[in-house]
Amino acid sequence: MSSHKWLWNCCRSLCGADVSQTALLFLCQGTLTIGEALLLDTVHVLFTLNSQIKESTLEMFLSRILASWTNSAIQALESSSLSLKDSLNGNSSIVRRLLEYVYTHWEHPLDALRHQTKIIFRNILQMHQLTREESGSDLAADRFIFELTESLLQLEWHSKGKYTCLGCLVDYVGIEHILTLAKTIPSQILEVMGDQSLVPYASDLLETMFKNHKSRLKSQTVDSTWIDKWHETWVSPLLFILCEGNLDQKSYVIDYYLPKLLNCNPESLSYMVKILQTSADAKTGKKMNFWSFASRGALGALMACLRTARAHGHLQSATDAWRDLVSSARIKQGLIHQHCQVRIDTLGLLCESNRSTEIISAEEMQWIQFFITYNLNSQSPGVRQQICSLLKKLFCRIQESSQVLYKLEQNLSKHEPEDELTRQHPSVSLQQYKNFMSSICNSLFEALFPGSSYPTRFSALTILGSIADIFPVPEGQVQTVYQLSHDIDVHRFQTLIECLTGTFEEVKILAFDLLMKLPKTVVQFQDSEKLQGLFQAALELSTSTKPYDCVTASYLLNFLIWQNALPSSLSVYLKTQRVARGDGDKSAAVVESNTLMVIKCLLENLEEEVSQAENSLLQAAASFPMYGRVHCITGALRKLALNSLQLASEWRAVVGKLLLLSYRLSAVVSPVIQSSSPEGLIPMDTDAESASRLQTILNEIQPRDTNDYFNQAKILKDCDSFDLEALHASVPNIDTSAEVKGKEGKTCDVTAQMVLVCCWRSMKEVALLLGSLCQLLPMRSVPESPDGLLTVEQVKEIGDYFKQQLLQSRHRGAFELAYTGFVKLTEILNRCPNVSLQKLPEQWLWNVLEEIKCSDASSKLCATRRSAGIPFYIQALLASEPKKGKMDLLKITMKELISLAGLTDDSKSTVPKVHALNILRALFRDTRLGEIIIPYVADGAKAAILGFTSPVWAVRNSSTLLFSTLITRIFGVKKGKDELSKKNRMTGSEFFSRFPELYPFLLKQLETVANTVDSDTGELNRHPSMFLLLLVLGRLYPSPMDGTCSALSMAPFIPFIMRYCVPHGGNGSGQGGFMGLFNPFLVSEIIDFFFL
């Protein structure tokens, strides 16, 4: 029985049924095992499926099956199948459609799919080679190969697929064929290496080219004369870029291209050094004016080459390298060069080595000490990070090589022969290490003087932290060459404490981490009286009106928690009894009991302050903003291992009280945050009024558009009773004076800004606290369970709290931070074993979608401010859904939102439509959704373009924002200054292959727009969709396969474009009006695409 009949008998039932795309796809995969009988029929089915499939998973399977098909075709051709040669040569329709598939998908977002296109292209070349009659002739002279190479070379270099295909061509036909058509191709590729996204592709192509060139040149010549031609082709353009290129270009060439070149031919280093030395001497002159150059120049190129060579093992000994290749004077010149990258490269030459045990010479240590003296105050964050990273590598070398020296010292004591690794006695080198490290630490602590700049403190503390990590306290018989604790005295310890009081949190973090790395025996701060003073200072800072003071308080308290003498210092501040320590690990028990006492102390203070704020929010904003206390509580909880608590019963009571206080605090500040205009609102309350009256006041007093109301401080007057009519009468005279007493009885002026900062920071800290509690605290399955600290009811209350804040807050800072906490909660709920908790996100999602559908102008949901926190709420619920599942919530939600976004404009649908457009924008911007959101891009684009024609301004505004997001999602983040950067474009075939639904839609919309042109006068009417359509079309460019038969041909667009570009009637106003309405560059790009 033939294979056709066998397949017919097996699959007869499927022929009359509707077969799904997935089933048909895998049926095609099965037919590949039959042989060449169904080979040609299978590929046509695959081409048809390619135009229909939209899901990224199926696209991935299709690409793999298509690659497998090309492998099967190669096997059939290798078996001398004459019937297939005519159907699979380079000029056949199948090969052209395969090439079209490659050009369409070679920049697909999925890496695996792009890899399959490379395999398909390589197999196309092999198939064509097997179909050629003269198999022994030169493949480069073949017409198909020649035309293919020319078409690839004519493409723009921003196309990533071009590099992959050219690399395959080099492997098959050799580099001489490419160099014959484009002699300057090495320079052309190096020129595009200033773009980070293209660097890996460009460097891989260059590596393929120069390796191929080297092997061919060596095979053609007997002696070493080939090296001169190779240097001229590949090394000379490199040196030109290193000396004259822009900063990004040089950096990427050094990081990606130079190491590959040296690995291919290490002997080229001496050639490069010779050329660069000569160039540097010619520029500096005989007087060697080393400090006169702000550019990197030849010296920068020289240091970069030497650094790369040493890091990759091409310089076995640094001392020999400097003696033979570069002078000591030039090394010092590089260490203090005006250009930061030259200094970094010179430092890297000293610090980096391919061997971690290489001994550091005394001269190297002197140079590094010289470098640190002048380079701690670098203003560039990137330079600071590189300096700290390189010095960390140096310290690792010192630690590793010191262990080798200790072993050598032991061997010498046993009269064993000395190792060639060191030229002096090991004890001398070890002493040099100790002196060097001590000198480094002295320099770093001297840099931490009071008033030192942020860059200096950041660099010094980072380097000290690296030293503490690399040289730990020795345990057992392990020897260490240096210990930081030996150089820490009381004065230096006080210096680190003072670093906690700065305004930059990065410095606080570094200082705190360094303090925690020091052994407790070093800390000269175990006196309970001194601890009490420090604790008192932390409490004062936690209620300061300066936001950065509460951060200082948090780090101070976290440091004090680890001190054994802390409990006796807290007895003065705690009204409750002291906490008993649990059993088990002594240090963990001390930390847990200290943390519990500190949090109880903070809670007692917070409870008093919330009670006062309920009476007077103005007084709280001026004297004791409550967010600092909450921030300190959150910081203390994060440092504690909450899954292994020994005092669980006491912690449950504390957590319950903490939740209630958080809700009370939120209730005090919510009226301001949820106001329609929170930025200028100030409540006019008095001490005698209760929290319930505060809401009444906020409802009555609305912001007035006068400069006095928004800008002038409001000074309150004490009164015994509240008269609403008197309040109305006093509103026009806002500048009446009274007094609000501060902490020390001084008069405080309270502005709207102070109130708002107090309120939104309090809301922020409450949101972060509740999110941390959900993330860190174990949950109780049932209320009576002994394990866990949070009950199911408490988790539901936290969720309801976040829902209220996200759906009703108007202040962006408030709902953005509530979103951060809510994301932590939703992530925990999706992993929770409790079924009722697992279903909460789904229930919340359906509830809010129903609320959006029924919303109108009177709804509590905010329809302005881009729907405020509503997109954040839905974004958190969908982004936390497990990606390995079916993502049913996302699919149903997107269907509902796209349906709402496509509603007709009427009074009832306007608000839901605005919400839907704003939510879609947030979801398309969310990178966590990745490729999962791509199938909905076409529908989103339709909704945005149609919404742009709405008569309602709110709909048009939201549609514009959505369209802008979709353009970024489709074409990538803008990488150039010009509006239509070539880096943010794709071919027309690729665009419509990825979004086939947009082909008929855009064509119909363009026809509608074209019909607005007056046929008699040729004058343009400004149709709303015109600009959006042109923005899309202007980002498309021709592919190498344009002109071939395609179902997605651009030909139907041409008549409608001509209606604008070609003058109508006798006045010639068509093109002029068109060019006047839109960006001329945009118009020219569209004309180039369709007509050239």
N, C-alpha and C positions, 0 to 999 in steps of 0.2 A: 504494500500500500504506500502511495506517495505521501510526502509530508503535507501537501495541500489537502488531500482527502482525509488524512488522519486528523488534521486540525479542524476540518469541516465537521467531521463526525463528533469530535469532542466538544466543539463550541457552537453546534447548530442552534442550541436553545438561546444562545446569546445574540444571535444575528438579528432576530426580530424584536429583541427587547432593548430598552434604553439602558445602556451601559454607562456607569459613572466614569468620570475622568480618571479617578484613582484606579478603578478596575482595568480600564483600557490601557492605562500607563504600564501597569505591571504585566498585563497580557503581552504588551510589546517587549517587555524585558524577557518574558518566557520564550518568545519566538526567536530570540537571538541564539538560543541553544540548538535550534533545528538545523541551522546551516545557512547557506547562501540562497536557498530557494525563496524565502520570504524577506530577504535582506532589503531589497529596494522598496517593497510594499511597506515594510515596518517604518522606514525612515520618513515616508510621506505621512504616515499616521502621527509620528512624533512631531513633524512640522505643524500639523493641524492642531495638535494638543498644545503646542507652544503658544499659539495665538489665543487659546481659550483659558489656560490655567492662570490663576491670579495669586493663589496662596503660595507663600514663600517655601513652605515644606515641599509641596508638589513641584515647584520650580526646581528645587534642589534635586529631587528624584529624577526629574526629566533630564537635567544636565548630566547626571551620572549615567543614565540609560543611553543618552546620545553619545557620551564618551565611550561607553561599552560597545555601541554600534560601530563606531569608527575602528575600534580594536578588532571587532569581528570582520569588518570589511578588509582590514589589513591582512588578517589571516587568510581570508578568501583569495585575495590578490597574490599572496605569497605561494598559494597552492596552484598558481598558474591558471586562474579562472579567466579565460579569454572573454567570456560574456560580460564580465563586470568592468573591464578596462575602459570601454567607451562611456560607461555610465558614471565612472568615478574619477575620470581625469580632471585636471584643473579647469577645463572649459565646460564641464558638465553643469547642468542645472542643480544637481544635488550638492556639489561642492560649493557652488555659489550661495546656495541657501544655508549651507553650513557656515560659510564665511559671514553671511549676514547675521546668523545666530551669534557668532563670536563677537562681531562688532557691536551687536546690540547688548550683550551681556558682559562684556569684559570690564565694565565698571559697576557691576551690580553690587549692592550693599553687602551681600553675603560673601565672605572670603572663600568659603568652600566652592561656591558657584563660579567665582572668578578663576579658581584653580582648575575647575573642569573645562572652562573655555581655553585655558592654556593647553591642556591635554588634547582637546579637539583640534586646535590649530596645529599642534605638532603632528598629530595623526594625519591631518589634511596634507601636510608636506610629504609625509611618508607615503600616503596613498598615491599622490601625484608622481612621486619618484618610481613607484612600482608600476604605474601605468605607462611610463615612457618607453618607447620602442628601443631607443638607443640608450640602454642603461649605462653604458660606459662613458658617455659624453659628459661634458661639464654641465652640472645642474644649474650653475649661475647663469649660463647662456640661454636657458629655457625661457620662452616668452612668458609663460604664466608666472614664473618666479620673478622675472624682471618687472612685469607690471605690478605684481603684488608688492615687491620691494618699493617701487616708486610711489605707489598709493600710500603705503605706510609712512614713507619719509615726508610726504606732502602734508600729513596730518599735523595738527598743532601738538607741541610737546607737553601740553597740560593733560593730554589723554593718557591715563595710566596703562591702558591696554596696549598702547603702542610699544612700550618698553618690553613687555612680555613677548609680543609677537616678533619684534626685531631680534630678541635673544634667541628665539627658536630658529629664525632664519640664519643667524650667525652659526649656530650649531650645525646646520645642514649645508650651507653653501660657503661658509667661511667669511672672514671679516674683509678680505680683499674686495669682494663684490660690493660690500656696503661702502667701503672707503673710495671705491671708484666712482660711485654715484654721489657721495657726500664726503669730501675730503676733510671737512672741518667738523665732522660729527662728534669727535671727543670734546671740542670746545662748546658745541651746541648743547650737549648733555650737561656739561659742567655749569653752563649758564643757568640752567633751570634748577640747580641744586640749592638755590636760595629759598625754595618752597619746601617746607618740611614734609608736606603730604606726598611729594614726588621723590624725595631723597632716596628712600629704600629701593624704589623701582629703578631710578637712574643709576645708583651705585651697583646694583646687581647686573644691569645691562653693561656698564663699563667693565666690570670684572669679567663677564663672559667674553667681551670683545678683546681686552688686552691679553687674556689667557690664550685665546684662540690665535691672536696675532703672534704671540711669543712662540707658541708651538710650531706654527707654520714658518716663521722666520728661521727658527733653529733648524728645522728640517731642510730648508733650502740652502743654508750656508754651513760650511765646515768650521770656519774660525768664529771668533766672537765679534765680527764686524756688524752683526745684526743688531747688537745692543744699541748702537748709535741711532739707527732708524726707529727702534722701539722707544727710546728715550724722547726722540723728537716728536713722535706721535702721541705719547701718553703722559710723559713726565713734564715736558715743557708747558703744555696748557695748564697742568696742575700748579706749577710754580707761578705762573702768571696770576692765577686765581688767588693763590696764597698771598701774593704781594699786592695785588691791585683790586681784588674782589671786595664786595660789600661784607659786612660783619656776619650776617647769617650764612651767606654763601661760604665764607671761609670756615666757619664753625662746622657746618654740615660736611664739607669736603674733608676736613681733618678727621671728623668722627667716623665717617662712612667709607670714603674713597681711599684715603691715604693708607690706613691699615691693610686694606686688601691689596693695594699696589705693592707695599713693602713685603707682604707675605708671599706674593707672587715672585718678586725679584728683590731680595734683601740687598743685593749689590748696588741697587740704585740709590741707596742712602748716601754713599760717599759722593756720588754725582750731584745729588741735590744739595748737600752741605757745601760742596765746592762752589757751586753756582751762587748760593745764597750768601756765603762768606764774601765772595767777590763783590756782590751787589751791595752788601752792608758796608764794606770798606769804602766803596765808591761813594756812598751817600754820606757816611759820617766824616770822611776825610781823615787826614793824619792826626788831627787833634782829638779825635774820638769824642765828640760832643754828644754824650750818651743821652742826655735829658731833653733833647731838642725836638723829639718827634712825637706827635700825638697819634699818628697812625701806626699800624702794626708793622707794615713794610717788610723788608727782607729779614730783619732781626726777629720779628714775630713768626715769620714762616720758618726760620731756622729753629727756633725753640719748639715750635709745634712738631716739626719733623723729628727732632731728637727725642721729644717726649713720647711720641707715638712709637718710635723705634725701640726705646727702652722698655716701654710698657708691654710690648709684644715680643721681647726677648731678642731683639736684633742688636742690642748693646749689652754684652755680657757683664761688663764692669763699667760702672759709671765713672770711676776715676780715670780709667784708660780712655774712655770716650772723651772726657773733657781735655785730657792731655793731647790726644791725637786730633780731635775734631774742632774743639771750641775752647777759647781761653777763659780763665777765671774772671777776667775783667768783663767779658761779655755776659757771663752768668750774672754778675752783680748788676750789670746794666739792665738785664731782663727783669730782675727782682724789683726794681724801682722804676720801671718804665711807665710813661704816662698812660699808655693804653692798658686797661685792666686785663685783657685777655693775654697779653704778652707776659704780664706778671703771673697769671694763673698757669700758663704753659711752662714757664720757668720753674715755678714751684712744683708742678706736676713732674717735671724732669727730675727734681730732687727726691720727691716722695714716692713716686710709683716705680714698681719693679715687678717683673714677672715671677720673681722668687721672693716669697714672704720672709725668708730667713737671711736675706742679703744684709751683711754688716754695713752700718752707716758710718761713714768716715767722720773724723773730727772737723774736716773742712766743710762737709755737708751740714753738720750741726751748726756751725758758725753762720753759714749762709741762711739757714732757716730762722735762726734767732734774729738775724739782720732783717729778714722779711717781716717777721711778726712785729717788729718795732714800728714799721711804717705802714702796715696794711690792715690793722684791726678796725679802722674807722671807715671802711668802704661803704659808700652810700647805696650801692646796688645790691638788692637781696640775692640775686643770682650769684654774684661774685662772692658774697659772704658764705653762701652755701657751698660753693666750690672750694673755698679756702678751708672751711671746717672739714669737708669731706676728705680733702687731700691730706690734711694734718692727721686725721683719724687713721688713714692708711699708713702714714709714717709711724704713728704710735703702735700700730699693730706690728709693723716690721720690727720696731724696737723690742716689743714684748716677745715676738717669735724668735728673733735672733739672739736675745738675751738667754733664752733657754738653751740654744745651741752653745753659747759661750759658757754657760754653767757646766754643761757636759764636757766641753773642751777643758775647762779648768780642772774638773775631776780627773779626766784622762791624763793631764799633765802631772797631776799629783801622784799618779800611778806610774809615771815615767813612760807613758805611751807616746808615740810620735805625734807631733803637732799637726793639726789639720791645716790644709792649704787655704781654708776659708778666711783666716785672719792672719795678718802679717805682724801683729803685735800680741803681747800676752793678753789672754782673755780678761784677766782682772783689770787691766788698764782700760779696755773697751767698756767693761761694765761700770767702772767708776766714771768714765766719760758720759755714759748714758745717764747715770744718777745726777751728775752735775748739770747735764743738759736739761733734763726734765724739771729739776728744781728751778733752774733759771727761767724756763718757760712759764712755770706757775707763778714765779715772782712777777714776771712781766704782765701776766694776765690779771693778777690781783691788783697790781698798780693801776691797771686800766679801769678798774671798778671804783674810781674815786667818786665822791659825791658830785653830782652835776655832770657826769660823763654822758655822752650821747647814746642814743638807742643803738645805733650800729655797733659802737664799741662794746657796749654791755652784751648785746646779742652774741657777737663773735667770741668774746672772752668767756661767757658762761657756757656756750656751746662747746668750746674747746675743752674747758674744765670738765664738763660732763662726759666728754669722750675719754678723757684721761681717767676719770673715776670708773668708767665702764671697763676699760681695757686693762687697767692695773688694779684688780680687786684686792680685797684683804686676803692674804694667803691662808689656805687651809691645809692642815697636815704638813707634809714635807715639801709642798710646792714652794718654789722660790720665785720671788718677783723682784724685778730690778728697782721698782719705785712704788711708793704708796703716797697718794695725795694726802691722806690723813696726817702724815708726818709734817706736812707744811701748813696745817690749819691751826691757827691759834685763836685766842678770844677775839682779837681785833678783826681777823679775816672772817670769823664766824658772824660777827656783828655786821660786816660788810654784806654778807649774803642775806642776812635778815633785812637790811635796808633795801636790797634789790627788790624785795617783795612789795615795797611801798611805791614803786614807780607807776607811771600811767600806762605803760604798755604791758598787755597781758602776756605776750610772748616772753618778756623778761621775767615776769613773775613765775611762769611755768618752768623756765630753765633754772631759776634760783631755787624753787621748791624741789624740783627733781634732784638737783645737786645736793641739797640738804638731806634729802631722804636717802641718798646713796652713801652718805658718810656714816661710819659706825657710831653708835650711841656714846661710846667712850670718848669720842672726839668732842661731842657737843658739850660745851661748858655752860649748860643752862638747865641744870637739874634743881636749882634752888626754887622752892615753892613760892617765895615772895616775888622773885623775878617772873616766874610763870604767871602769877596772879596779875602782875602789872601788864604783861603781854596779853593776857586774856581780856583784861579790861579795855586795852587799846583795840582789840579785835571787836569787842561788843560795840564800842563807840563808832568804829568804822562801818560796822554792818548797818547802821542807821543814818549814815551820812547822806546828804543830798547830792553828793558827787558820785555818779554811778560807778566809777572805777575804784572807789574806796571799798565798796562791798566785795569786789573781787579780791582785794588785798586781805580783807577780813576772812574770806573763805580759805585762802591759802594759809594764813596764820593759824586758823583753827584746825585745819587739817594737819599742820605740822605739830601743834600742841597735843593733838589726840594721841600721837605716838609716844608721848612722854609719860614715864611711869609716875612722876610726881604731880601730875595734873589733878587727880581727884581732891587732894587737900586744898588746892587753889580754887576749886569750884564750890566749896561748901558755903561761901559767902553769897553766891548768886542763886543757889537752888533753894526754892521754898519746900520742895518735896524732899524725901529722904534720899540718901545716897544710894546708888545702884550697886547691888551685889555682883561680884565677878563670878562668871561661870567657870566650870571645870574645863579640863582639856589643855590645849596649848596655851602656855602662859602669855606669850606676846599677843596672840589672837584674842585672848580673853581681855587683856588690858585695852586693846584697841576697841573692842566691841563695847565694853563698859564705859570707856571714855567718850566714844561716839554717842552712846545713848544719853549720857549726862549732858553733853554739849547740846544735843538736839532738844532735850527737855528744857534746858535753860533758854534756848532760842525760842521755843514754843511759848514759854511763859511770857517773855517779852513781846512776842508777836501778838499774843492774845490781848494784852493790854492795849497795844497800839491799834489793833483792829477795832476794839471797842471805842477808842477815842475817835478813830476815823469815821465810824458810823455816826458820830455826833458832828464832826467837822472835818470834811475832806480837805478843806483849805489848810487847816492847821496841820494835818498829816503831811500834805505836800510840802509845807514850809519847814517842818520841824522833824518829822520822823517818817520818811517814806518807807513803806513796809517791804519793798521788794528786796532790800538787802538781806533781811532776815531769811526770807524764803530762799534766796540764792545760796546762803551759807548752809542751810539745811540740805539743799540738793547736792552741794559739793561734798558734804560729809557723807551722805548716803552713797554717792558714787565711788568713794574710796573704800567702802566696806564690802566684804564678801557676804552678801545677804542670803545666799543659799545654804550657809552653814552657821546659823546663829544659835548661840547657846541660851540666850535670854528671850526666847520666842514670845512668851506670854507678855512680857513687858513691851516688846516691840509691837505687838498687836494693838495694845492700848495707845501707844504713841502714833501708830499709823492711822487709827481711827480718829484721833484728835487732830492729826495733821490734815486729813481730808476735810473735816468739818471747818477748820480754820481757813483752808484754801477756798472753800465755797463761800464763806463769809467775806473774805477779802475780795473775791471776784464780784460778789454782789455789791460791794461798796463802789468799786471802780467801773463796773459794767455800764451804768448810765452814761458815763462820759464816752467810753469806747464805742458804745452802740448808738450814740447820737448821730443825727444826720450830718452834722458838721463838727466832728470832735476836735479838729485842729484849732478852733477859736473859742471853744466852749469853756466857761468857768462858772461853777455853781456858787450861788450867793447864799450860803447856809450859815447857821449860827450854832453855837454849842448847845443851845437849848432844844434844837430840832432833832428828831430821830431819823433813822435811815429811810423810813417810809416817806417822810416829808421831802427827802432829797429828790426822789423821783418826781414828785409834784412840782418842785421848783424847776427841775430840768425841763419838764414839759411846758412850763410857763415862760421861762426865759429862753429865747432863741437868739442866736448870734445876729448882731446888727452890722450891716456893711458900713461901718465907720472906722476910720483908723484908730480913734480913741478906744473903741471897744476891743479891737483885736490886739493892739500894741501896748496900751498903757496899763500899768500895774493896777490891780483892783485891791484896795485896802478896805477891809471889812470893819463894820461898826457893831459892837456888842449891843444886844437888845434883849429885853426880857420876854417879849412876845413876838409873834409872827403875824404880820398884817399883809395879806396878798395885795390889797389895793395900794397900800403904801409902797409895796415892792414895785408894782407897775408904775407908780408915779416916780420912783427913783431911777428907773432904767435910763431915761434920757440923760440924767446927770450922773454918769458913771464915775466921774472923777471925785466924788465925795470921799472924804478921808476918814479912816479909823485905823485901828491897830490890830495886828495879829502877832501874838507873842511867840518868839522862837524858843529854842532850848534854854538859853541863858536869859530869858526875859527881854530880849531885844526885839524891836519892831521889825517885822519881815514883810516885804512887798511880795504879793503873790500874783504871778502872771498866768495867763492861760497856758503858756508853754510849760510852766512848772507843774501845773495840775495834770496836763496831758502826759508829760514824762513820767510822773508818779503813777498814773493810771495804766499806761500801756506797758511800762516796765513791770508793774505788779502783775498784770495779766500775762506778760511774757514768762515771768518766773513761775507763776502758778501752772501754766501750761507745760513748761519744761519739767517741773516737779512731778506733776501727774503722769507725764509720759515716762519719766525715769522710774517712778513707782511701778508702773505696769511692766516696764522692761526688766527691772532688777528684782522685784519682790516675787517670791514663789506664791502661787495661788492655792487656796483651799478648795478641795473638791466639794466638801460639805461644810457648813458653818461649824460643826462640832469637831472637825478634823484637827488633830494636833499639828499636822504639817501645814506649811504655808502661812502667809500673813494677810493676803488679800482674799476677800470672799467674792463670790460670783455677783452678789448684789452691789458690792463696792465697785467692781469693774463696770457693771452696767451704768452705775451713777456717773462714773468718770466718762464713759462714752456719751451719755446724755449731756454732760457738761460741755464736752468738746463740740457736740452738734450745735448746742445753743450758741457758743461763741463763734463758730465758723459761719453759721447761717445768719447771725444777727449783727456781728461786729462790723463797723464801718472803717476802722483804722487799720491800714494795711500792715503796719508792724505787729498789731495784735493778732490778726487772723493768720498771718504768715507763721508766727511762732506757735499759735495754737495748732496749725497744720503739722509742725514738727513733732509736737507731742502726740497728736492724733495718729500720725504714721507709726510711731512706736507701739501704740495701742493696737492698731489693726494688724501689724505684723505678729504680735503676740497672739491675738485672737485666731488668726489663721493657722497657727501651730498648736493651739490649745487642744488637749484631748477632750475637754468638755464640749458636748455637741451643742448645747444651748448657746455657749459663747461663740462657737464656730459660726453659727448662723446669724450672729448679730450684724456683721458687716452687710450681709445680703439684705436683712430686714431694714437696716438704715438706708441702704441704697434705694430700695423700692419706695420707702416712705418719702424720701426727698424728691425722687422722680415724680411721684404723684403730686407732691406739693408744687413742683415747678410747673406741671401741666395745668394746675388750677390757679396759678398765680396771676395777679393783675396789678394795677397801679396801687391798690390799697393793701397789697400783701406785705408781710413783714420781711420777705426776702428782698434784698437790695438789688434793684435793677440798674442802678448807676455804679460807678467805680468798678466797671468791668465785672459786675455781679459780685464784687467783694469776695467773701470767703467761700461762696458756693462752689466754684471750680476747684478750690483747694480741697473741699470736703469730698467731692466725688473722685478727685484725683487720688486722694489717700486711700479710698475704699477700693479702687480698681488697681492701683499700682502694687498694692500689697497682696493681690490675688496670686496664688502659686503659679509660676510660669510653666511648670511641667504639666499642669492640668489642661482642661479644655478651654479655659478662659471664658466660660459661659457668661459671667457677669459683664465682661467687657463687650462681648458680642451683642447681648441684649441691650446694654446701655447705649452703645453706638447706634444701634438700630432706632432706639427711641429718640436719641438726640438728633439724628439726621432727619427723622420724620418731623420733629418739632421745628428744625431749622428750615424745612421746606414748606412750612405752612403759608397760606396766603395772608396778606396783610389786612388785618382788621383789628378792631379795638380789643378783642378778647385774646387774640393770638400774638400780639406784639411783644408783651413781656415774656411769655414762654419762649418765643423765638430768640429774643435777645439773650436770655439765659442759655439756651442751647448753643448758640454761636460762641458765646464766651467760654462755655465748658469745653466745647470741641477744640477751641484754640489751646486751652490748657492741656488737654490730653495729647494733642499733636506735638506740643512742645516738650512733653515729658520723655526724657531719654530712657527712663526705665522700661517703658513699653516697647522700645526698640522696633523691630520689624513686625511686631504683632499688630501695630496700628496701621501699617502700610496699606492693607487691603481697603481701608476706609478713606484713603486720601482722595480718590476720585470723587466719591460722594461728597466729601467735605469741600472740594473745589467747586463742585456744582452749586452747593448751598451758598458758598461765598460769592460766586459770580452772580447768581440770581438775587441774592440779598442786596447786592450793590445797586440794584434797580429799584429798591423799595422807596416809597415816598416818605417813610419814617426815618428820621435822622439816626435814631438809636440803632436801628437795624443796619443801616448803611455803615455806621461807625464800627459795629461789631463784625460785620462782614469784611470790612477792610482789614481789621486786625487779624481775623482768621486767614484771609488770603495771604497776608504777609508771612504768617507762620507756615502756611503750606508751601509757599515758594522756597522758604528756607529748608523745610523738610524734604522737598523734592530735589532741589539743586544744591543743597549744602549751605553752610554758613558763609557769608560773604567774605572773600579773601582778598579782594582788591578794592581800590578807591573808586574805580569806575563802576557805574551802575550795572553794566553787563560784563563783568569780568569773565574772561575765558575759562577761568577755573570753576565757575559756577554755571556751567551749561552742559547740555548733553545732546546727542544726535536726535533728530526727529523720530527715527525708527526706534531708538531705545526708549524714548519718552512714551510713545504710543504703544509700545510693546508692554511696558510696565503698567500703563494706565489705559487700556484699550477703550474703556467706557467714555473717556474724554474725547476720543476722536470724533464720533458723531455729534457729541454735545458741543464742542468748540466749533465744529463746522457749521452747525445750525445757528449758534450764537453769532458767528462771524457773518453768516448770511443775513441774519436779522439786523446786525449793525450796518452791513453794506446797503441794505434796503433803505436806510435813513438818508442816503445821499440823494439829493434832488436830481432826478434824471435829466432835467432841462438845464439847470444852471451848474450842476456839479458841485454845489455847495454842501458842506458837511454839517450835519446836526450832531451835537455833542451827546451821543448815546452813552449812558452811564457805563456799560460793559466794555466800551471800546478800549479803554486804557488797560483794563485787566487782561483782555485777550492778547493785546500787543505785548504786554509784559511776559506772558507765557511764550508766545511765538518768538519773541526776541531772544530768548534763551536757548533756542534750538539751532543746531548747525548741521550741515550735511555730513553723512557718513560715507565711508568708501564705497558702499554698495548702493548709493542713491542712483536712480536711473534703471535699476533692475525691477522686475515685476514684484510687486508687494501689495498685500491687501490693505496696508496702511500707508498708501502713497500720499504724498503731500500735494499732488496735482489738483485735487478738488479745491484746495484753499486758494489757488492762484487767481482765479477770476475775481474773488471777493477782495483779495489784497490789491489787485489792479484797479478796482473801483476807487481806491484811495490814492494810489501812487501815480496813476495815469491821468492827466488833465481831461476834464469833461467839457464838451461844448466848445465854444470859441474863446472863453475867457481864461482858460488854463488855471483855474483856481483850485482844482482838486488836489494836486500835489502840494501847492503852496499852503493851502489850508491844513493839509495833513502834517506838513513839516512844521507849521507854526504851532499846532496843538501839542505835539509830542517831542520828546528828546530826539534830536537829529541822529544821534548815534544809534538809538533804538531803532529808528526807521531804517537806517542804512543796513543794520544787521539783518532785519527782516527781508529787505530787498535782496541782500547778498544771498541769503539762504534760498529764496524762492526763484531767483532769476539768474544767478551767476553759475 
